[in-house]
Amino acid sequence: MAVTNDMKRRERFLSVAGKRTNRILEDLRLLGNCANKSNYSYTTEEVEKMFRSIEDEVEHVKMLYRLNEGKKEFKW
């Protein structure tokens, strides 16, 4: 079976996206360590601002994927 460009691009996506996703998940776990009030001091406002920034970026990236799905046709 010949390896097509689409297959190469898919393999590259799975490799890169998998590594990046795992890195983000690990960083979120590490961020969770900062919730320990015995070691850190923070305000509710700071935490809300931090998570608002994270959530905004997640929504932005999701939008990029939706835009690349292509236009859908309306059907009854």
Secondary structure as GFF3:
##gff-version 3
##sequence-region A 1 76
A	DSSP	alpha_helix	5	33	.	.	.	ID=ss1
A	DSSP	alpha_helix	44	67	.	.	.	ID=ss2
###
